[in-house]
């Protein structure tokens, strides 16, 4: 149920008595303009959040491994020594646009403005050497099963033998992206993109080449490049989305190979891989917070209630002033008018508002055809007195 807004408008009769009310009226008009501006801005932000703009940034992926307790094979391990272990680490950071890239050996700190590393992937698969780790050679992480986004991945195992680990990264595009077929890629010049962007790019291509049919704008002509894509001389715009689906496929995963080395100092074989990703617009969080704040009107509603209560008091004082002012100017006429008004109200309460008392006082009122029937009905409703019924005393004398 929609909540009723408090009354804040002063009626003209009150405004005429209070010269100061002109300033209040100006404030109300200013408030209405501010509310209208905020409402327009709120609608704009809501529309922007439905299809949030994205910025393209470089995601740098760092792959390296560390090890511990790797004694030389020529030296027998001491008793009760810790078993040799290694750790494979995959960490990523979004690089600032235009900023100088960090050296490969340095992993920059995570910028809280951007999503965490694991948010960019749908699935991560790490394949170990099955001859060395036959029980669990595959480690699979899935975004759908992850409780919270992570800044990186780490696999730790026991072992003292070097081998190559295969890493498969499946990107988590939002909105979903597709790989374009070779003919479509040659037309648009992009390899991976969203469906909406592909259709928009095709429309720009058709406009730039002036391929739209002038006699029937619902069709466009296919030049040699588009004919390779669609295989037709002309095509209806309504069929474009369906035809495009045949040239879109899931984007290929990123396949990396890392050599697990167990000798030397520090992290070994650190490698960097750059991937272009879409990140949310930096102001998106602020825009969402602004919308949340505009929904909380408790302070404003409290002030509106105070204003509404004050206006009700002003109304009451105006009525009382009019009452005493009328009495002071003409006491007799005022009292007579007051009595007449209250009598009318009393009749309304008693349900006699439709009766004409003055007409009922005249004899001709009771000469109407319905009177006889009404009298009989009235007498029949009265209780019998003694043994005589209605008209029972009309016997012989």
C-alpha positions as a Markdown table, in Angstrom:
| # | Residue | x | y | z |
|---|---|---|---|---|
| 1 | Unk | 0.0 | 0.0 | 0.0 |
| 2 | Unk | 1.4 | 3.4 | -1.0 |
| 3 | Unk | 2.1 | 5.6 | 1.9 |
| 4 | Unk | 0.2 | 8.9 | 2.0 |
| 5 | Unk | 2.4 | 11.9 | 1.8 |
| 6 | Unk | 2.1 | 14.5 | 4.6 |
| 7 | Unk | 0.3 | 17.7 | 3.7 |
| 8 | Unk | 2.7 | 20.6 | 3.5 |
| 9 | Unk | 0.9 | 23.1 | 1.3 |
| 10 | Unk | -0.7 | 26.2 | 3.0 |
| 11 | Unk | -4.2 | 27.1 | 1.7 |
| 12 | Unk | -4.8 | 30.6 | 0.3 |
| 13 | Unk | -7.0 | 31.5 | 3.3 |
| 14 | Unk | -4.1 | 30.9 | 5.7 |
| 15 | Unk | -1.5 | 32.5 | 3.4 |
| 16 | Unk | -3.6 | 35.7 | 3.4 |
| 17 | Unk | -3.4 | 35.9 | 7.2 |
| 18 | Unk | 0.3 | 35.2 | 7.3 |
| 19 | Unk | 2.6 | 37.5 | 5.2 |
| 20 | Unk | 5.5 | 35.4 | 6.3 |
| 21 | Unk | 4.0 | 32.4 | 4.4 |
| 22 | Unk | 5.4 | 33.7 | 1.1 |
| 23 | Unk | 8.9 | 32.7 | 2.1 |
| 24 | Unk | 7.6 | 29.2 | 3.1 |
| 25 | Unk | 5.9 | 28.9 | -0.3 |
| 26 | Unk | 9.2 | 29.8 | -2.0 |
| 27 | Unk | 10.9 | 27.1 | 0.0 |
| 28 | Unk | 8.3 | 24.5 | -1.1 |
| 29 | Unk | 8.8 | 25.4 | -4.7 |
| 30 | Unk | 12.6 | 25.1 | -4.3 |
| 31 | Unk | 12.2 | 21.8 | -2.6 |
| 32 | Unk | 10.0 | 20.5 | -5.5 |
| 33 | Unk | 12.7 | 21.5 | -8.0 |
| 34 | Unk | 15.4 | 19.7 | -5.9 |
| 35 | Unk | 13.2 | 16.6 | -5.6 |
| 36 | Unk | 12.6 | 16.6 | -9.4 |
| 37 | Unk | 16.3 | 17.0 | -10.1 |
| 38 | Unk | 17.1 | 14.2 | -7.7 |
| 39 | Unk | 14.5 | 12.0 | -9.2 |
| 40 | Unk | 15.9 | 12.5 | -12.7 |
| 41 | Unk | 19.4 | 11.8 | -11.5 |
| 42 | Unk | 18.2 | 8.6 | -9.7 |
| 43 | Unk | 16.5 | 7.4 | -12.9 |
| 44 | Unk | 19.7 | 8.0 | -14.8 |
| 45 | Unk | 21.8 | 6.1 | -12.3 |
| 46 | Unk | 19.3 | 3.2 | -12.2 |
| 47 | Unk | 19.5 | 2.9 | -16.0 |
| 48 | Unk | 23.3 | 3.1 | -15.9 |
| 49 | Unk | 23.5 | 0.3 | -13.3 |
| 50 | Unk | 21.2 | -1.9 | -15.5 |
| 51 | Unk | 23.9 | -1.9 | -18.1 |
| 52 | Unk | 27.0 | -0.7 | -16.3 |
| 53 | Unk | 29.8 | 0.7 | -18.4 |
| 54 | Unk | 33.0 | -1.3 | -18.4 |
| 55 | Unk | 36.6 | -0.3 | -18.8 |
| 56 | Unk | 39.3 | -2.4 | -20.4 |
| 57 | Unk | 42.3 | -3.0 | -18.3 |
| 58 | Unk | 45.3 | -5.3 | -18.4 |
| 59 | Unk | 45.2 | -8.3 | -16.0 |
| 60 | Unk | 48.8 | -9.4 | -15.3 |
| 61 | Unk | 49.0 | -13.0 | -14.3 |
| 62 | Unk | 52.1 | -14.1 | -12.2 |
| 63 | Unk | 53.0 | -17.8 | -12.1 |
| 64 | Unk | 55.9 | -19.0 | -9.9 |
| 65 | Unk | 56.8 | -21.7 | -7.4 |
| 66 | Unk | 58.6 | -21.9 | -4.1 |
| 67 | Unk | 60.0 | -24.9 | -2.4 |
| 68 | Unk | 61.3 | -26.0 | 1.1 |
| 69 | Unk | 63.4 | -28.8 | 2.6 |
| 70 | Unk | 64.9 | -29.7 | -0.8 |
| 71 | Unk | 68.2 | -31.3 | 0.3 |
| 72 | Unk | 70.8 | -32.2 | -2.4 |
| 73 | Unk | 70.4 | -35.8 | -3.4 |
| 74 | Unk | 74.1 | -36.5 | -2.7 |
| 75 | Unk | 73.5 | -35.8 | 1.0 |
| 76 | Unk | 71.2 | -38.3 | 2.8 |
| 77 | Unk | 68.4 | -36.5 | 4.7 |
| 78 | Unk | 68.7 | -36.4 | 8.5 |
| 79 | Unk | 66.3 | -38.3 | 10.7 |
| 80 | Unk | 63.0 | -36.6 | 11.7 |
| 81 | Unk | 63.6 | -34.1 | 8.9 |
| 82 | Unk | 60.6 | -32.2 | 7.4 |
| 83 | Unk | 59.6 | -33.8 | 4.0 |
| 84 | Unk | 60.5 | -31.8 | 0.9 |
| 85 | Unk | 57.6 | -29.7 | -0.4 |
| 86 | Unk | 56.9 | -27.2 | -3.2 |
| 87 | Unk | 54.1 | -24.6 | -3.8 |
| 88 | Unk | 52.8 | -23.4 | -7.1 |
| 89 | Unk | 51.3 | -19.9 | -6.9 |
| 90 | Unk | 49.1 | -18.1 | -9.5 |
| 91 | Unk | 48.5 | -14.5 | -8.6 |
| 92 | Unk | 47.1 | -11.6 | -10.7 |
| 93 | Unk | 46.7 | -7.9 | -10.5 |
| 94 | Unk | 44.8 | -5.3 | -12.6 |
| 95 | Unk | 47.3 | -2.8 | -13.9 |
| 96 | Unk | 46.4 | 0.9 | -14.0 |
| 97 | Unk | 45.9 | 2.3 | -17.4 |
| 98 | Unk | 48.9 | 4.3 | -18.5 |
| 99 | Unk | 51.0 | 3.3 | -15.4 |
| 100 | Unk | 54.4 | 1.8 | -15.8 |
| 101 | Unk | 54.4 | -1.9 | -15.7 |
| 102 | Unk | 56.1 | -3.6 | -12.7 |
| 103 | Unk | 59.0 | -5.9 | -13.2 |
| 104 | Unk | 58.2 | -9.5 | -13.6 |
| 105 | Unk | 59.7 | -10.4 | -10.2 |
| 106 | Unk | 57.5 | -8.0 | -8.3 |
| 107 | Unk | 53.8 | -8.6 | -7.6 |
| 108 | Unk | 52.0 | -5.3 | -7.0 |
| 109 | Unk | 49.5 | -4.9 | -4.2 |
| 110 | Unk | 45.8 | -5.5 | -5.0 |
| 111 | Unk | 43.8 | -2.3 | -5.7 |
| 112 | Unk | 40.5 | -2.6 | -3.9 |
| 113 | Unk | 38.8 | -0.6 | -6.7 |
| 114 | Unk | 39.1 | -3.6 | -9.0 |
| 115 | Unk | 37.6 | -7.1 | -8.5 |
| 116 | Unk | 39.9 | -9.8 | -7.0 |
| 117 | Unk | 41.9 | -12.1 | -9.2 |
| 118 | Unk | 39.6 | -15.1 | -9.0 |
| 119 | Unk | 36.6 | -13.0 | -10.1 |
| 120 | Unk | 37.9 | -13.0 | -13.6 |
| 121 | Unk | 37.8 | -16.8 | -14.0 |
| 122 | Unk | 35.0 | -19.3 | -14.4 |
| 123 | Unk | 37.2 | -22.4 | -13.8 |
| 124 | Unk | 40.9 | -23.0 | -13.1 |
| 125 | Unk | 42.4 | -26.4 | -13.8 |
| 126 | Unk | 46.0 | -27.4 | -12.8 |
| 127 | Unk | 47.3 | -30.7 | -14.1 |
| 128 | Unk | 50.2 | -32.3 | -12.3 |
| 129 | Unk | 52.4 | -35.1 | -13.5 |
| 130 | Unk | 50.3 | -38.3 | -13.1 |
| 131 | Unk | 53.3 | -40.5 | -12.7 |
| 132 | Unk | 54.4 | -38.4 | -9.7 |
| 133 | Unk | 51.0 | -37.7 | -8.2 |
| 134 | Unk | 48.7 | -40.6 | -9.4 |
| 135 | Unk | 46.1 | -40.1 | -6.7 |
| 136 | Unk | 45.1 | -36.5 | -7.5 |
| 137 | Unk | 46.8 | -35.2 | -10.6 |
| 138 | Unk | 44.0 | -32.7 | -11.4 |
| 139 | Unk | 43.2 | -29.7 | -9.2 |
| 140 | Unk | 40.0 | -27.9 | -10.3 |
| 141 | Unk | 38.6 | -24.7 | -8.9 |
| 142 | Unk | 35.2 | -23.4 | -9.9 |
| 143 | Unk | 33.9 | -19.9 | -9.3 |
| 144 | Unk | 30.3 | -21.2 | -8.8 |
| 145 | Unk | 31.5 | -23.2 | -5.7 |
| 146 | Unk | 33.7 | -20.5 | -4.3 |
| 147 | Unk | 32.5 | -18.9 | -1.1 |
| 148 | Unk | 34.4 | -15.6 | -1.7 |
| 149 | Unk | 36.8 | -14.2 | -4.3 |
| 150 | Unk | 40.5 | -14.8 | -3.8 |
| 151 | Unk | 43.6 | -12.8 | -4.7 |
| 152 | Unk | 45.3 | -15.9 | -6.1 |
| 153 | Unk | 45.6 | -19.7 | -6.1 |
| 154 | Unk | 48.2 | -21.9 | -4.4 |
| 155 | Unk | 48.8 | -25.6 | -4.8 |
| 156 | Unk | 51.2 | -27.2 | -2.2 |
| 157 | Unk | 52.5 | -30.8 | -2.5 |
| 158 | Unk | 55.2 | -33.0 | -1.1 |
| 159 | Unk | 57.9 | -33.9 | -3.6 |
| 160 | Unk | 61.5 | -33.6 | -4.6 |
| 161 | Unk | 61.3 | -34.1 | -8.4 |
| 162 | Unk | 61.0 | -31.4 | -10.9 |
| 163 | Unk | 58.2 | -31.6 | -13.6 |
| 164 | Unk | 56.0 | -29.4 | -15.7 |
| 165 | Unk | 52.5 | -28.4 | -14.5 |
| 166 | Unk | 49.8 | -27.4 | -17.0 |
| 167 | Unk | 47.5 | -24.6 | -16.1 |
| 168 | Unk | 44.1 | -24.0 | -17.8 |
| 169 | Unk | 42.3 | -20.7 | -17.1 |
| 170 | Unk | 38.7 | -20.3 | -18.4 |
| 171 | Unk | 37.7 | -16.6 | -18.3 |
| 172 | Unk | 34.5 | -15.5 | -16.6 |
| 173 | Unk | 33.2 | -12.7 | -18.9 |
| 174 | Unk | 30.2 | -10.7 | -17.7 |
| 175 | Unk | 28.5 | -10.0 | -19.9 |
| 176 | Unk | 29.3 | -13.2 | -21.8 |
| 177 | Unk | 31.9 | -13.0 | -24.6 |
| 178 | Unk | 32.3 | -15.1 | -27.7 |
| 179 | Unk | 35.0 | -16.0 | -30.1 |
| 180 | Unk | 34.2 | -14.8 | -33.6 |
| 181 | Unk | 34.6 | -17.0 | -36.7 |
| 182 | Unk | 37.5 | -16.2 | -39.0 |
| 183 | Unk | 35.2 | -14.5 | -41.7 |
| 184 | Unk | 33.5 | -12.4 | -39.2 |
| 185 | Unk | 36.8 | -11.5 | -37.5 |
| 186 | Unk | 38.1 | -10.3 | -40.8 |
| 187 | Unk | 35.1 | -8.0 | -41.2 |
| 188 | Unk | 35.1 | -6.5 | -37.7 |
| 189 | Unk | 38.7 | -6.8 | -36.7 |
| 190 | Unk | 38.0 | -8.3 | -33.3 |
| 191 | Unk | 38.6 | -11.8 | -32.0 |
| 192 | Unk | 36.5 | -11.9 | -28.8 |
| 193 | Unk | 33.6 | -9.7 | -27.9 |
| 194 | Unk | 30.0 | -9.7 | -26.5 |
| 195 | Unk | 27.0 | -10.4 | -28.7 |
| 196 | Unk | 25.6 | -6.9 | -28.4 |
| 197 | Unk | 29.0 | -5.3 | -29.4 |
| 198 | Unk | 29.3 | -7.6 | -32.4 |
| 199 | Unk | 25.8 | -6.6 | -33.6 |
| 200 | Unk | 26.6 | -2.9 | -33.0 |
| 201 | Unk | 29.9 | -3.2 | -34.9 |
| 202 | Unk | 28.1 | -4.9 | -37.8 |
| 203 | Unk | 25.6 | -2.1 | -37.9 |
| 204 | Unk | 28.3 | 0.5 | -38.0 |
| 205 | Unk | 30.0 | -1.4 | -40.8 |
| 206 | Unk | 26.8 | -1.5 | -42.8 |
| 207 | Unk | 26.3 | 2.2 | -42.3 |
| 208 | Unk | 29.9 | 3.1 | -43.2 |
| 209 | Unk | 29.7 | 1.0 | -46.3 |
| 210 | Unk | 26.1 | 2.4 | -47.1 |
| 211 | Unk | 24.8 | -1.2 | -47.6 |
| 212 | Unk | 21.3 | -0.5 | -46.3 |
| 213 | Unk | 18.7 | -1.0 | -49.0 |
| 214 | Unk | 17.3 | 2.4 | -49.9 |
| 215 | Unk | 13.9 | 1.1 | -51.1 |
| 216 | Unk | 13.4 | -1.4 | -48.2 |
| 217 | Unk | 15.3 | -0.3 | -45.1 |
| 218 | Unk | 14.6 | -3.6 | -43.4 |
| 219 | Unk | 17.2 | -5.2 | -45.7 |
| 220 | Unk | 20.9 | -4.6 | -46.2 |
| 221 | Unk | 23.1 | -5.7 | -49.1 |
| 222 | Unk | 26.1 | -8.0 | -48.5 |
| 223 | Unk | 29.4 | -6.9 | -49.9 |
| 224 | Unk | 32.0 | -9.6 | -50.7 |
| 225 | Unk | 33.2 | -9.6 | -47.1 |
| 226 | Unk | 29.7 | -10.0 | -45.6 |
| 227 | Unk | 28.9 | -12.5 | -48.3 |
| 228 | Unk | 31.7 | -14.7 | -46.9 |
| 229 | Unk | 30.0 | -14.5 | -43.5 |
| 230 | Unk | 26.3 | -14.9 | -44.4 |
| 231 | Unk | 26.5 | -16.6 | -47.8 |
| 232 | Unk | 23.7 | -14.4 | -49.2 |
| 233 | Unk | 23.4 | -11.3 | -51.4 |
| 234 | Unk | 21.1 | -9.5 | -49.1 |
| 235 | Unk | 19.8 | -10.1 | -45.6 |
| 236 | Unk | 16.9 | -8.9 | -43.4 |
| 237 | Unk | 18.0 | -7.0 | -40.3 |
| 238 | Unk | 15.6 | -9.1 | -38.2 |
| 239 | Unk | 17.6 | -12.2 | -39.2 |
| 240 | Unk | 21.0 | -10.7 | -38.2 |
| 241 | Unk | 21.0 | -11.9 | -34.6 |
| 242 | Unk | 20.1 | -15.5 | -35.7 |
| 243 | Unk | 22.8 | -15.5 | -38.4 |
| 244 | Unk | 25.4 | -14.2 | -36.0 |
| 245 | Unk | 24.9 | -17.1 | -33.6 |
| 246 | Unk | 26.4 | -19.4 | -36.2 |
| 247 | Unk | 29.7 | -17.4 | -36.0 |
| 248 | Unk | 30.0 | -17.2 | -32.3 |
| 249 | Unk | 31.6 | -19.9 | -30.1 |
| 250 | Unk | 32.9 | -20.0 | -26.5 |
| 251 | Unk | 36.2 | -18.3 | -26.2 |
| 252 | Unk | 39.2 | -20.6 | -25.9 |
| 253 | Unk | 40.8 | -21.0 | -22.5 |
| 254 | Unk | 44.2 | -19.7 | -21.6 |
| 255 | Unk | 46.7 | -22.6 | -21.4 |
| 256 | Unk | 50.0 | -22.1 | -19.5 |
| 257 | Unk | 52.8 | -24.4 | -18.7 |
| 258 | Unk | 55.1 | -23.9 | -15.7 |
| 259 | Unk | 58.2 | -25.8 | -14.9 |
| 260 | Unk | 58.3 | -26.7 | -11.2 |
| 261 | Unk | 62.0 | -26.1 | -10.2 |
| 262 | Unk | 63.3 | -27.3 | -6.8 |
| 263 | Unk | 66.8 | -25.7 | -6.7 |
| 264 | Unk | 68.2 | -22.3 | -6.5 |
| 265 | Unk | 67.2 | -19.3 | -4.3 |
| 266 | Unk | 63.7 | -17.8 | -3.8 |
| 267 | Unk | 60.8 | -18.0 | -6.2 |
| 268 | Unk | 61.7 | -19.7 | -9.4 |
| 269 | Unk | 60.7 | -19.4 | -13.0 |
| 270 | Unk | 58.4 | -16.5 | -12.4 |
| 271 | Unk | 56.5 | -15.7 | -15.6 |
| 272 | Unk | 54.0 | -13.0 | -16.5 |
| 273 | Unk | 51.0 | -13.2 | -18.8 |
| 274 | Unk | 48.9 | -10.2 | -19.8 |
| 275 | Unk | 45.2 | -10.6 | -20.5 |
| 276 | Unk | 42.7 | -7.8 | -21.4 |
| 277 | Unk | 39.7 | -7.8 | -19.1 |
| 278 | Unk | 36.7 | -5.7 | -18.5 |
| 279 | Unk | 36.4 | -4.1 | -15.0 |
| 280 | Unk | 33.5 | -2.2 | -13.6 |
| 281 | Unk | 33.4 | 1.6 | -13.9 |
| 282 | Unk | 35.2 | 3.0 | -10.9 |
| 283 | Unk | 32.1 | 5.1 | -9.8 |
| 284 | Unk | 29.7 | 2.2 | -9.9 |
| 285 | Unk | 30.1 | 1.5 | -6.1 |
| 286 | Unk | 29.5 | 5.2 | -5.4 |
| 287 | Unk | 26.5 | 5.3 | -7.6 |
| 288 | Unk | 25.0 | 2.3 | -5.8 |
| 289 | Unk | 25.7 | 3.9 | -2.5 |
| 290 | Unk | 24.0 | 7.1 | -3.7 |
| 291 | Unk | 20.9 | 5.1 | -4.6 |
| 292 | Unk | 20.9 | 3.4 | -1.2 |
| 293 | Unk | 21.1 | 6.7 | 0.6 |
| 294 | Unk | 18.3 | 8.3 | -1.4 |
| 295 | Unk | 16.0 | 5.4 | -0.3 |
| 296 | Unk | 16.6 | 6.3 | 3.4 |
| 297 | Unk | 14.3 | 9.3 | 4.0 |
| 298 | Unk | 13.8 | 8.9 | 7.8 |
| 299 | Unk | 15.1 | 12.4 | 8.6 |
| 300 | Unk | 13.2 | 14.0 | 5.8 |
| 301 | Unk | 10.1 | 12.1 | 6.6 |
| 302 | Unk | 10.4 | 13.2 | 10.3 |
| 303 | Unk | 10.7 | 16.8 | 9.2 |
| 304 | Unk | 7.7 | 16.5 | 6.9 |
| 305 | Unk | 5.6 | 15.1 | 9.7 |
| 306 | Unk | 6.6 | 18.1 | 11.9 |
| 307 | Unk | 5.7 | 20.5 | 9.1 |
| 308 | Unk | 2.4 | 18.7 | 8.6 |
| 309 | Unk | 1.5 | 18.8 | 12.3 |
| 310 | Unk | 2.3 | 22.5 | 12.4 |
| 311 | Unk | 0.1 | 23.2 | 9.4 |
| 312 | Unk | -2.8 | 21.3 | 11.1 |
| 313 | Unk | -2.3 | 23.6 | 14.2 |
| 314 | Unk | -2.3 | 26.6 | 11.9 |
| 315 | Unk | -5.6 | 25.4 | 10.4 |
| 316 | Unk | -7.1 | 24.9 | 13.8 |
| 317 | Unk | -6.0 | 28.4 | 15.0 |
| 318 | Unk | -7.4 | 29.9 | 11.8 |
| 319 | Unk | -10.8 | 28.3 | 12.4 |
| 320 | Unk | -10.8 | 29.5 | 16.0 |
| 321 | Unk | -9.8 | 33.0 | 14.9 |
| 322 | Unk | -12.6 | 33.1 | 12.3 |
| 323 | Unk | -15.1 | 31.9 | 15.0 |
| 324 | Unk | -14.3 | 34.6 | 17.5 |
| 325 | Unk | -13.8 | 37.3 | 14.9 |
| 326 | Unk | -17.4 | 36.6 | 13.5 |
| 327 | Unk | -18.8 | 36.7 | 17.0 |
| 328 | Unk | -17.1 | 40.0 | 17.9 |
| 329 | Unk | -18.4 | 41.7 | 14.7 |
| 330 | Unk | -22.1 | 40.7 | 15.0 |
| 331 | Unk | -22.9 | 38.6 | 18.0 |
| 332 | Unk | -26.7 | 38.1 | 17.4 |
| 333 | Unk | -26.4 | 37.1 | 13.7 |
| 334 | Unk | -23.5 | 34.9 | 14.5 |
| 335 | Unk | -25.4 | 33.0 | 17.3 |
| 336 | Unk | -28.5 | 32.6 | 15.0 |
| 337 | Unk | -26.3 | 31.3 | 12.2 |
| 338 | Unk | -24.6 | 28.9 | 14.6 |
| 339 | Unk | -27.8 | 27.6 | 15.9 |
| 340 | Unk | -29.2 | 27.0 | 12.4 |
| 341 | Unk | -26.0 | 25.3 | 11.4 |
| 342 | Unk | -26.1 | 23.0 | 14.4 |
| 343 | Unk | -29.8 | 22.2 | 13.9 |
| 344 | Unk | -29.0 | 21.2 | 10.4 |
| 345 | Unk | -26.2 | 19.0 | 11.6 |
| 346 | Unk | -28.5 | 17.5 | 14.2 |
| 347 | Unk | -31.1 | 16.6 | 11.5 |
| 348 | Unk | -28.4 | 15.0 | 9.4 |
| 349 | Unk | -27.4 | 12.9 | 12.4 |
| 350 | Unk | -31.0 | 11.9 | 13.1 |
| 351 | Unk | -31.6 | 11.0 | 9.5 |
| 352 | Unk | -34.2 | 13.8 | 9.0 |
| 353 | Unk | -32.3 | 15.7 | 6.4 |
| 354 | Unk | -34.9 | 14.9 | 3.6 |
| 355 | Unk | -38.0 | 15.8 | 5.6 |
| 356 | Unk | -39.9 | 19.1 | 5.0 |
| 357 | Unk | -41.2 | 20.1 | 8.5 |
| 358 | Unk | -43.0 | 23.2 | 7.3 |
| 359 | Unk | -45.0 | 21.2 | 4.7 |
| 360 | Unk | -45.9 | 18.5 | 7.2 |
| 361 | Unk | -47.6 | 21.2 | 9.4 |
| 362 | Unk | -50.3 | 21.9 | 6.7 |
| 363 | Unk | -53.6 | 19.9 | 6.4 |
| 364 | Unk | -53.4 | 19.3 | 2.7 |
| 365 | Unk | -50.3 | 17.3 | 3.2 |
| 366 | Unk | -52.5 | 14.5 | 4.7 |
| 367 | Unk | -55.0 | 14.5 | 1.8 |
| 368 | Unk | -52.6 | 12.6 | -0.4 |
| 369 | Unk | -53.5 | 9.1 | -1.7 |
| 370 | Unk | -50.9 | 7.3 | 0.3 |
| 371 | Unk | -52.1 | 8.6 | 3.7 |
| 372 | Unk | -55.0 | 6.1 | 4.1 |
| 373 | Unk | -52.8 | 3.1 | 3.4 |
| 374 | Unk | -50.1 | 4.5 | 5.7 |
| 375 | Unk | -52.6 | 5.0 | 8.6 |
| 376 | Unk | -53.9 | 1.4 | 8.3 |
| 377 | Unk | -50.3 | 0.1 | 8.3 |
| 378 | Unk | -49.5 | 2.2 | 11.3 |
| 379 | Unk | -52.6 | 1.0 | 13.3 |
| 380 | Unk | -51.9 | -2.6 | 12.4 |
| 381 | Unk | -48.4 | -2.3 | 14.0 |
| 382 | Unk | -49.8 | -0.9 | 17.3 |
| 383 | Unk | -50.5 | -3.6 | 20.0 |
| 384 | Unk | -54.1 | -4.5 | 20.6 |
| 385 | Unk | -55.7 | -3.0 | 23.7 |
| 386 | Unk | -58.1 | -5.5 | 25.5 |
| 387 | Unk | -60.0 | -7.8 | 23.2 |
| 388 | Unk | -60.7 | -5.1 | 20.7 |
| 389 | Unk | -58.7 | -5.2 | 17.5 |
| 390 | Unk | -58.4 | -2.3 | 15.2 |
| 391 | Unk | -61.8 | -0.9 | 14.6 |
| 392 | Unk | -63.3 | -3.4 | 17.1 |
| 393 | Unk | -65.5 | -0.8 | 18.8 |
| 394 | Unk | -67.7 | -0.3 | 15.7 |
| 395 | Unk | -70.4 | -2.8 | 16.8 |
| 396 | Unk | -74.1 | -2.2 | 17.2 |
| 397 | Unk | -75.2 | 0.2 | 19.9 |
